[in-house]
């Protein structure tokens, strides 16, 4: 295959994959799973027989590791309310965290109401399920009793509530100490040692956006390996010994348990359409710590630095996580996320400039060699081996790299995908203002100014960038690329569009610089040749 054609095919493949990646998230939005009749019954009906799902595949020998699938009746009865200046948590009569309402202005819904992050018809945090079917059925029909005050304020410090469930064969006591950060400590005691499981609940459902996001369960194991089980991917038999973190999460929020000292025995059930539901095994008395609320880096870091691993960026976490930390560091100095994104983009462009320079210079040389390449193709078209040999000799003589023009794009794609994840999932960008009309970098530009400017910048960048297309179809696709990208980016978060716009502007500047530098090189080469 002719080398320039290989270059253009690679460029075309990258462009099309880029369109498919971002287009998929728009045309095929992630929807909340449709609950089957079986799943609905399992989650809400107290009359459902206890169906046990074995998860013994990775459990220690002899341990009881069966989690009852049925759950207590849905209830609106509240036995405790925990308030702070940032949230309100209600506890229902089955000893569960029934709801968390966020009070900060940036979390308000489009209707101006406070955001509630838990679904009313899903399994709630701190729900207990017993391995013994009979005890489980009785527990799901027996409300807890609050033995303290029904309303506590944790704004100035931690407060504890005590909940007691008296069953015919045993008594279970939950002591829950809530802190202003959303962190809480749970101490459970039973009058008779009985195996049971407790869950951080079904993941928060506060975000219903159309973007291709990661939602589900995150487990950090004893070996520090992080496993993510996304909605629809749970098999129902996953187990983890001595896990450090067990998190149920969506785009911005999480309900999680953690134990960095002893670890937790974690089992994952399959509910609904293959969604994960996480449980932690206990036997008799147990203590662990939890957190519920936004996945805000500084809040999680203040609780425990290791807890920041609960912030998940999908496939590109290995690159997105350090990018996010750099953005945080910049924002701490400039105090504005919009300017932090711009400064970060400039830093990336400066770091990649040496490679971009080489790639852009190669494209200039290939443009000049295009007529001679065409001649070789016509002359040796029937002998591909000889044609390629002549082409390689031509490249070597003039110092051109047929793949050099691909390098800037190859480097740019992973950077974009990593930032795509950061700017989609970082809670810090919610409600982050930039300038004038941009009041929230986490949502689309309401007036489409940034997407239109981005499209114009891409079009202009194409105009000043050397091209040597010989295939009319490839050329047409690239000419329409700015239009296609603009249509997709209209619905993207303003922070992401801002990054791409600034990236384009600096690429245009780089291209002008390289065009002038190459013109001077050619002029100097002509002068040197004329003197000989």
C-alpha positions as CSV (number, residue, x, y, z in Angstrom):
1,X,0.0,0.0,0.0
2,X,1.2,3.5,-0.8
3,X,2.5,5.2,2.3
4,X,0.7,8.6,1.8
5,X,-2.6,6.6,1.4
6,X,-1.8,4.7,4.6
7,X,-1.4,8.1,6.4
8,X,-4.7,9.4,5.1
9,X,-6.5,6.2,5.9
10,X,-5.2,6.3,9.4
11,X,-6.3,10.0,9.8
12,X,-9.7,9.1,8.4
13,X,-10.1,6.1,10.7
14,X,-9.2,8.3,13.7
15,X,-11.6,11.0,12.7
16,X,-14.4,8.5,12.2
17,X,-13.7,6.8,15.5
18,X,-13.7,10.2,17.2
19,X,-17.1,10.9,15.6
20,X,-18.5,7.5,16.6
21,X,-17.2,7.9,20.2
22,X,-18.8,11.2,20.9
23,X,-21.8,10.5,18.6
24,X,-22.7,7.4,20.5
25,X,-23.1,9.3,23.7
26,X,-25.6,11.6,22.1
27,X,-27.7,9.2,20.0
28,X,-27.6,6.3,22.5
29,X,-28.0,7.9,25.9
30,X,-27.6,5.9,29.0
31,X,-31.1,5.3,30.4
32,X,-32.2,4.2,33.8
33,X,-32.8,0.5,33.6
34,X,-36.4,-0.7,33.1
35,X,-37.3,-2.7,36.1
36,X,-38.7,-6.2,35.4
37,X,-41.7,-7.5,37.3
38,X,-39.4,-9.9,39.2
39,X,-37.0,-7.0,40.2
40,X,-39.8,-4.8,41.3
41,X,-41.2,-7.6,43.5
42,X,-37.8,-8.4,44.9
43,X,-37.2,-4.8,45.9
44,X,-40.5,-3.7,47.3
45,X,-42.7,-6.6,48.5
46,X,-42.5,-7.9,52.0
47,X,-44.5,-11.0,51.0
48,X,-42.0,-12.3,48.5
49,X,-40.4,-15.6,49.5
50,X,-36.7,-15.2,50.4
51,X,-34.8,-16.1,47.2
52,X,-31.1,-16.7,48.0
53,X,-28.4,-16.1,45.5
54,X,-25.2,-18.0,46.2
55,X,-22.0,-16.0,46.0
56,X,-19.6,-18.7,47.3
57,X,-17.2,-18.9,44.4
58,X,-14.5,-16.8,46.0
59,X,-15.5,-17.0,49.7
60,X,-13.6,-18.7,52.5
61,X,-14.6,-22.3,53.0
62,X,-17.4,-22.8,55.5
63,X,-18.6,-19.2,55.4
64,X,-22.3,-18.4,54.8
65,X,-22.4,-16.0,51.9
66,X,-26.0,-16.0,50.7
67,X,-27.8,-12.8,50.5
68,X,-31.6,-12.8,50.5
69,X,-33.0,-11.1,47.4
70,X,-36.3,-9.8,48.9
71,X,-36.4,-6.4,50.6
72,X,-38.7,-4.6,53.1
73,X,-41.8,-2.8,52.0
74,X,-41.3,0.7,50.5
75,X,-42.1,3.2,53.2
76,X,-42.3,6.9,53.7
77,X,-42.2,6.8,57.5
78,X,-39.3,8.8,58.9
79,X,-37.8,8.1,62.3
80,X,-34.8,10.4,62.2
81,X,-33.7,13.5,60.4
82,X,-30.0,14.6,60.2
83,X,-29.5,18.2,59.1
84,X,-26.4,20.3,58.3
85,X,-25.9,23.5,56.3
86,X,-25.2,21.4,53.2
87,X,-27.6,18.4,53.4
88,X,-30.6,16.8,55.0
89,X,-30.6,13.0,55.5
90,X,-33.8,11.1,56.5
91,X,-33.8,7.7,58.1
92,X,-36.8,5.5,57.5
93,X,-38.5,2.9,59.9
94,X,-36.4,0.1,58.5
95,X,-33.2,1.8,59.7
96,X,-32.1,2.9,56.2
97,X,-31.0,6.2,54.7
98,X,-34.2,6.9,52.9
99,X,-33.0,10.2,51.2
100,X,-30.3,12.7,51.0
101,X,-31.2,16.2,50.0
102,X,-28.4,18.6,48.9
103,X,-28.8,22.2,49.9
104,X,-26.0,24.0,48.0
105,X,-27.3,26.2,45.2
106,X,-25.2,24.5,42.6
107,X,-27.1,21.2,43.1
108,X,-30.6,22.7,42.6
109,X,-32.7,21.3,39.8
110,X,-34.0,23.2,36.8
111,X,-37.1,23.9,38.8
112,X,-35.1,25.5,41.6
113,X,-35.7,22.6,44.1
114,X,-33.0,21.0,46.2
115,X,-31.6,17.9,44.6
116,X,-32.5,14.5,46.1
117,X,-30.0,11.9,45.1
118,X,-31.7,8.6,46.0
119,X,-34.5,6.9,44.1
120,X,-37.7,6.2,46.2
121,X,-38.1,2.7,44.7
122,X,-34.5,1.4,45.0
123,X,-32.6,-0.4,47.8
124,X,-31.5,2.1,50.4
125,X,-28.1,2.5,52.1
126,X,-27.8,0.7,55.5
127,X,-30.4,-1.9,54.6
128,X,-29.7,-5.2,56.4
129,X,-30.5,-8.6,55.0
130,X,-30.1,-11.8,57.0
131,X,-28.9,-15.1,55.6
132,X,-31.6,-16.9,57.6
133,X,-34.8,-16.7,55.5
134,X,-37.2,-16.7,58.5
135,X,-35.3,-14.0,60.4
136,X,-35.1,-12.0,57.1
137,X,-38.9,-12.1,56.6
138,X,-39.5,-11.1,60.2
139,X,-37.0,-8.3,59.9
140,X,-38.6,-6.9,56.8
141,X,-41.9,-6.7,58.6
142,X,-40.6,-5.2,61.9
143,X,-39.8,-1.5,62.1
144,X,-36.9,0.0,64.0
145,X,-37.4,2.2,67.0
146,X,-35.4,5.4,67.4
147,X,-34.2,5.5,71.1
148,X,-32.9,9.0,70.9
149,X,-34.0,12.3,69.4
150,X,-35.7,12.3,66.1
151,X,-33.9,15.3,64.7
152,X,-30.2,16.2,65.0
153,X,-28.1,19.0,63.6
154,X,-24.5,18.1,62.6
155,X,-23.5,21.5,61.3
156,X,-21.0,22.1,64.1
157,X,-20.0,18.5,64.9
158,X,-20.8,14.8,64.8
159,X,-24.0,13.4,66.4
160,X,-25.2,9.9,67.0
161,X,-28.6,8.2,66.7
162,X,-29.5,4.8,68.1
163,X,-31.9,2.5,66.2
164,X,-33.2,-0.8,67.6
165,X,-35.0,-3.6,65.9
166,X,-36.5,-6.2,68.3
167,X,-37.1,-9.6,66.6
168,X,-38.5,-12.7,68.2
169,X,-35.1,-14.4,68.3
170,X,-32.7,-11.5,68.6
171,X,-32.3,-7.7,68.9
172,X,-30.3,-5.7,66.4
173,X,-28.9,-2.3,67.4
174,X,-27.5,0.3,64.9
175,X,-25.6,3.3,66.2
176,X,-24.9,5.8,63.5
177,X,-22.7,8.8,64.0
178,X,-23.1,11.4,61.3
179,X,-20.5,14.1,60.5
180,X,-20.9,17.4,58.7
181,X,-18.9,16.1,55.6
182,X,-21.4,13.4,54.8
183,X,-19.2,10.8,56.5
184,X,-20.8,8.5,59.0
185,X,-19.7,5.6,61.3
186,X,-21.9,2.6,61.9
187,X,-21.7,0.3,64.9
188,X,-24.0,-2.7,64.7
189,X,-24.6,-5.2,67.5
190,X,-26.8,-8.3,67.7
191,X,-27.9,-10.1,70.9
192,X,-27.3,-13.4,69.1
193,X,-24.5,-13.9,66.6
194,X,-26.2,-14.2,63.2
195,X,-24.8,-13.8,59.7
196,X,-26.2,-10.8,57.8
197,X,-25.3,-8.4,55.1
198,X,-25.6,-4.6,54.9
199,X,-25.5,-2.5,51.7
200,X,-24.5,1.0,50.7
201,X,-27.7,0.8,48.6
202,X,-28.5,1.1,44.9
203,X,-26.4,3.8,43.2
204,X,-27.6,7.4,43.4
205,X,-29.9,8.4,40.5
206,X,-29.5,12.2,40.6
207,X,-28.1,12.4,37.1
208,X,-30.2,11.5,34.1
209,X,-28.0,13.1,31.4
210,X,-27.6,11.7,28.0
211,X,-23.8,11.4,28.1
212,X,-22.0,8.1,27.9
213,X,-21.1,7.9,31.6
214,X,-19.9,5.2,34.0
215,X,-22.6,4.3,36.6
216,X,-22.7,1.3,38.9
217,X,-20.4,-0.2,41.6
218,X,-16.8,0.4,42.3
219,X,-14.7,-2.0,44.5
220,X,-11.2,-1.3,45.6
221,X,-9.6,-4.6,46.7
222,X,-7.0,-5.4,49.2
223,X,-4.5,-5.5,46.4
224,X,-5.4,-1.9,45.5
225,X,-6.9,-3.0,42.2
226,X,-10.1,-1.1,41.4
227,X,-12.9,-3.0,39.8
228,X,-15.9,-1.2,38.2
229,X,-19.1,-3.1,37.5
230,X,-21.3,-0.9,35.4
231,X,-25.1,-1.0,35.2
232,X,-26.1,-3.9,33.0
233,X,-22.8,-5.8,33.5
234,X,-23.4,-7.4,36.9
235,X,-23.3,-11.3,36.9
236,X,-24.5,-11.7,40.5
237,X,-21.7,-13.8,41.8
238,X,-18.8,-11.4,42.2
239,X,-17.1,-11.5,45.6
240,X,-14.2,-9.5,47.0
241,X,-12.3,-10.4,50.2
242,X,-10.9,-7.7,52.4
243,X,-12.1,-4.9,50.1
244,X,-11.1,-1.4,51.1
245,X,-13.9,0.5,49.3
246,X,-17.4,-0.6,48.2
247,X,-19.1,2.3,46.3
248,X,-22.4,2.6,44.5
249,X,-22.1,5.7,42.3
250,X,-23.4,7.7,39.4
251,X,-22.0,10.7,37.5
252,X,-21.4,13.0,40.5
253,X,-22.6,11.2,43.7
254,X,-21.8,8.1,45.6
255,X,-22.9,6.0,48.6
256,X,-20.0,4.0,49.9
257,X,-18.6,2.0,52.7
258,X,-14.8,1.8,53.4
259,X,-12.4,0.1,55.8
260,X,-8.7,0.6,55.1
261,X,-7.5,-1.4,58.1
262,X,-9.3,-4.8,58.2
263,X,-11.1,-4.7,54.8
264,X,-14.7,-5.9,54.0
265,X,-16.1,-9.1,52.6
266,X,-18.1,-7.8,49.7
267,X,-20.7,-9.6,47.5
268,X,-22.4,-8.2,44.4
269,X,-25.9,-9.1,43.5
270,X,-27.6,-8.7,40.1
271,X,-30.8,-6.7,40.2
272,X,-33.1,-5.2,37.5
273,X,-31.5,-5.5,34.0
274,X,-28.2,-6.7,35.3
275,X,-27.4,-3.8,37.6
276,X,-25.0,-4.3,40.6
277,X,-26.2,-4.2,44.2
278,X,-23.4,-4.4,46.7
279,X,-23.5,-6.0,50.2
280,X,-20.9,-6.3,53.0
281,X,-21.0,-9.4,55.1
282,X,-21.0,-9.3,58.9
283,X,-21.6,-11.7,61.7
284,X,-22.8,-10.4,65.0
285,X,-21.1,-7.1,66.0
286,X,-19.6,-5.0,63.2
287,X,-18.2,-1.5,62.7
288,X,-17.5,0.3,59.5
289,X,-17.5,3.8,58.0
290,X,-19.5,5.2,55.2
291,X,-20.0,8.3,53.1
292,X,-22.9,9.6,51.1
293,X,-22.9,12.7,48.9
294,X,-21.1,14.3,46.0
295,X,-17.7,12.9,44.9
296,X,-15.9,16.1,45.6
297,X,-12.2,15.5,45.7
298,X,-11.3,17.8,48.6
299,X,-14.0,16.4,50.8
300,X,-13.0,12.8,50.2
301,X,-9.4,13.7,50.5
302,X,-10.0,15.3,53.9
303,X,-11.8,12.2,55.1
304,X,-9.0,9.9,53.9
305,X,-6.7,10.5,50.8
306,X,-7.2,6.9,49.7
307,X,-11.0,7.6,49.4
308,X,-10.4,9.8,46.3
309,X,-10.0,6.5,44.4
310,X,-13.8,6.4,44.5
311,X,-13.8,9.1,41.9
312,X,-14.1,7.1,38.7
313,X,-13.3,8.4,35.2
314,X,-13.9,5.2,33.1
315,X,-11.5,3.7,30.7
316,X,-9.1,6.7,30.8
317,X,-8.8,6.9,34.6
318,X,-5.0,6.3,34.4
319,X,-4.7,9.5,32.4
320,X,-7.8,11.4,33.5
321,X,-6.9,11.2,37.2
322,X,-3.6,13.0,37.0
323,X,-5.2,15.6,34.6
324,X,-7.9,16.2,37.2
325,X,-5.3,16.8,39.9
326,X,-3.4,19.3,37.7
327,X,-6.6,21.1,37.0
328,X,-7.4,21.2,40.7
329,X,-4.0,22.6,41.4
330,X,-4.3,25.3,38.8
331,X,-7.8,26.2,40.0
332,X,-6.6,26.6,43.5
333,X,-4.3,29.5,42.2
334,X,-6.6,31.2,39.7
335,X,-9.9,30.6,41.5
336,X,-11.9,29.9,38.3
337,X,-12.4,26.6,36.5
338,X,-12.8,28.3,33.1
339,X,-9.4,29.9,33.3
340,X,-7.9,26.7,34.8
341,X,-9.1,24.8,31.7
342,X,-7.5,27.4,29.4
343,X,-4.2,27.3,31.3
344,X,-4.2,23.5,31.4
345,X,-4.8,23.5,27.6
346,X,-1.8,25.8,27.1
347,X,0.4,23.6,29.2
348,X,-0.6,20.5,27.2
349,X,0.1,22.4,23.9
350,X,3.5,23.5,25.2
351,X,4.4,20.0,26.3
352,X,3.4,18.4,23.0
353,X,4.8,21.2,20.8
354,X,8.2,19.5,20.0
355,X,6.3,16.5,18.6
356,X,3.7,18.7,16.9
357,X,6.4,20.7,15.3
358,X,8.0,17.6,13.7
359,X,4.6,16.3,12.6
360,X,3.6,19.6,11.1
361,X,6.9,20.1,9.3
362,X,6.5,16.6,7.8
363,X,3.1,17.6,6.5
364,X,4.6,20.7,4.8
365,X,7.2,18.5,3.1
366,X,4.7,16.0,2.0
367,X,2.6,18.8,0.5
368,X,5.6,19.9,-1.6
369,X,6.3,16.4,-2.6
370,X,2.7,15.6,-3.7
371,X,3.3,16.3,-7.4
372,X,6.4,14.0,-7.5
373,X,4.5,11.3,-5.5
374,X,1.7,11.5,-8.1
375,X,4.2,11.0,-10.9
376,X,5.7,7.9,-9.2
377,X,2.2,6.5,-8.7
378,X,1.4,6.9,-12.4
379,X,4.8,5.5,-13.4
380,X,5.0,2.5,-11.1
381,X,1.3,2.0,-10.4
382,X,1.4,-1.6,-11.8
383,X,4.4,-2.5,-9.6
384,X,3.4,-1.7,-5.9
385,X,6.8,-3.0,-4.5
386,X,8.8,-0.8,-6.8
387,X,6.5,2.2,-6.3
388,X,6.9,1.9,-2.5
389,X,10.7,1.6,-2.8
390,X,10.8,4.8,-4.9
391,X,8.5,6.5,-2.5
392,X,10.7,5.6,0.5
393,X,13.7,6.8,-1.4
394,X,11.9,10.1,-2.1
395,X,11.0,10.6,1.6
396,X,14.5,9.7,2.7
397,X,16.1,12.2,0.3
398,X,13.9,15.1,1.5
399,X,13.7,14.2,5.1
400,X,9.9,13.6,5.1
401,X,8.0,11.2,7.4
402,X,4.8,9.9,5.8
403,X,3.4,9.1,9.2
404,X,4.6,12.4,10.8
405,X,1.4,14.2,10.1
406,X,-0.6,11.6,12.1
407,X,1.5,12.2,15.3
408,X,-0.2,15.4,16.5
409,X,-3.6,13.8,16.1
410,X,-2.6,10.5,17.7
411,X,-1.4,12.4,20.8
412,X,-4.4,14.7,20.9
413,X,-7.0,11.9,20.9
414,X,-6.2,10.3,24.3
415,X,-5.8,13.7,25.8
416,X,-9.2,14.7,24.6
417,X,-10.8,11.4,25.8
418,X,-9.2,11.7,29.2
419,X,-10.4,15.3,29.5
420,X,-13.8,14.3,28.2
421,X,-14.1,12.0,31.2
422,X,-12.8,14.6,33.7
423,X,-15.0,17.4,32.5
424,X,-18.1,15.1,32.4
425,X,-17.5,13.5,35.9
426,X,-15.8,16.1,38.0
427,X,-18.4,17.4,40.6
428,X,-16.3,20.5,41.1
429,X,-17.4,21.8,37.7
430,X,-21.1,21.8,38.6
431,X,-22.2,25.4,39.0
432,X,-18.7,26.7,38.1
433,X,-19.0,30.0,36.4
434,X,-16.6,31.3,33.8
435,X,-17.4,34.7,32.1
436,X,-20.5,36.5,30.9
437,X,-23.1,33.9,29.8
438,X,-21.3,30.8,31.0
439,X,-22.8,30.1,34.5
440,X,-22.2,26.4,34.7
441,X,-19.2,24.7,32.9
442,X,-20.8,21.3,33.5
443,X,-23.8,21.9,31.2
444,X,-24.1,23.0,27.5
445,X,-23.6,26.6,26.4
446,X,-27.1,28.0,26.5
447,X,-26.5,30.3,23.6
448,X,-24.2,27.9,21.5
449,X,-21.5,30.6,21.3
450,X,-18.6,28.2,22.2
451,X,-19.6,25.4,19.9
452,X,-20.0,27.8,16.9
453,X,-16.6,29.4,17.6
454,X,-15.1,25.9,18.0
455,X,-16.6,24.9,14.6
456,X,-15.3,28.1,12.9
457,X,-11.8,27.6,14.5
458,X,-11.7,24.0,13.1
459,X,-12.7,25.2,9.7
460,X,-10.0,27.9,9.7
461,X,-7.5,25.4,11.0
462,X,-8.2,23.1,8.0
463,X,-7.7,26.0,5.6
464,X,-4.2,26.8,6.8
465,X,-3.1,23.2,7.3
466,X,-1.3,21.5,4.4
467,X,-3.3,18.7,2.8
468,X,-2.5,16.4,-0.1
469,X,-5.7,14.4,-0.6
470,X,-6.0,12.4,-3.8
471,X,-9.2,10.6,-2.8
472,X,-12.2,13.0,-3.2
473,X,-14.3,11.1,-0.7
474,X,-11.7,11.4,2.1
475,X,-11.4,15.1,1.3
476,X,-15.2,15.7,1.5
477,X,-15.4,13.9,4.9
478,X,-12.6,16.1,6.3
479,X,-14.2,19.3,4.9
480,X,-17.5,18.4,6.7
481,X,-15.7,17.3,9.9
482,X,-16.0,20.8,11.5
483,X,-19.7,20.9,10.8
484,X,-20.2,17.4,12.3
485,X,-18.2,18.2,15.3
486,X,-20.1,21.5,15.9
487,X,-23.4,19.6,15.9
488,X,-22.1,17.1,18.5
489,X,-20.5,19.7,20.7
490,X,-23.6,21.8,20.9
491,X,-24.8,19.4,23.6
492,X,-21.5,18.9,25.4
493,X,-20.6,20.6,28.7
494,X,-19.3,24.1,28.1
495,X,-16.0,23.2,29.9
496,X,-15.2,20.5,27.3
497,X,-16.1,22.8,24.4
498,X,-13.9,25.5,25.9
499,X,-10.9,23.1,26.0
500,X,-11.4,22.2,22.4
501,X,-11.8,25.8,21.3
502,X,-8.7,27.0,23.0
503,X,-6.8,23.9,21.7
504,X,-7.9,24.9,18.2
505,X,-6.8,28.5,18.6
506,X,-3.3,27.6,19.8
507,X,-3.1,24.9,17.0
508,X,-3.8,27.7,14.5
509,X,-1.1,29.8,16.1
510,X,1.3,26.9,15.9
511,X,0.4,26.3,12.3
512,X,1.1,29.9,11.4
513,X,4.5,29.7,13.1
514,X,5.4,26.5,11.3
515,X,4.2,27.7,8.0
516,X,6.4,30.8,8.3
517,X,9.3,28.7,9.6
518,X,9.0,26.3,6.7
519,X,8.8,29.1,4.2
520,X,12.0,30.6,5.6
521,X,13.7,27.2,5.4
522,X,12.7,26.9,1.7
523,X,14.0,30.4,1.0
524,X,17.3,29.7,2.7
525,X,17.6,26.4,0.8
526,X,17.0,28.2,-2.5
527,X,19.6,30.9,-1.7
528,X,22.1,28.2,-0.7
529,X,21.4,26.3,-4.0
530,X,21.8,29.4,-6.1
531,X,25.2,30.2,-4.6
532,X,26.5,26.8,-5.6
